[in-house]
Amino acid sequence: MKKMFFRLLVIASFTTLSVHAEYRTWTNPSGTTIDAEFMKQDGDNVTLRLRNGKLTTFSQSKLSDADREFIKTNASKTPVPESPAATNADRKAKWLTKMEKAKEESGKTGLPILVLFTGTSWCGYCIKLEDVLFSKKEFKTFANENLVLLMYDFESGGSSGSKEANELKKEFGVTGYPSFFLTDGSGSKSVRGGYNDNISPETFAEWVKKNAPAKK
């Protein structure tokens, strides 16, 4: 049971609180905890929803006395709301070109935004990054479930016909290409990354897991 709770904590690492969710800390007899929303009770089984929208079901006997008392009090009055992040496993992440659209997608899915500043028609390292990372099936699968993608593609010399792209380039302090940032749902600058000789879908996924913006 302890291992199961640990896996649930990992699964929940990239998500934010949905607008209608009421999350609380659940504890097993050994003291391991997770944050989840009570969904329903079916006999001795309890279904909880993690912060990424995924559901998990287990026996009440694996919960603390306080948790069982909470279920007893709330089972008859807790509705089962829709889960905006429940479809994350089925979504197809696409490169957006407007921050507002990315914020909307982040709000719906609870996922952080990857903001990419690149030059796909002239920048050698940008082209390499596309070849070794963004074009790979492993990256696309990871992004489908873990990222909102936002790209600003600049012309040679670092200029763009998009006012938004030029403004965000300045705001994010971009001086070289490619540069990418992992941000929260507000689009505020967070951790920065770029091309390196060791980058791959696997190392990139680890970077995201390590640097995902803290849940609010």
DALINWO-V941700 format. One record per helix or strand. SS is the DSSP state (H for helix, E for strand). FROM is the first residue (numbers start at 1). LEN is the number of residues. If there is no record, write none. Layout:
BEGIN
ss->SS from->FROM len->LEN
ss->SS from->FROM len->LEN
END
This chain:
BEGIN
ss->H from->2 len->13
ss->E from->23 len->5
ss->E from->33 len->10
ss->E from->45 len->6
ss->E from->55 len->5
ss->H from->60 len->3
ss->H from->65 len->10
ss->H from->88 len->3
ss->E from->95 len->2
ss->H from->99 len->11
ss->E from->112 len->7
ss->H from->124 len->11
ss->H from->137 len->10
ss->E from->147 len->7
ss->H from->163 len->9
ss->E from->179 len->5
ss->E from->191 len->4
ss->H from->201 len->11
END
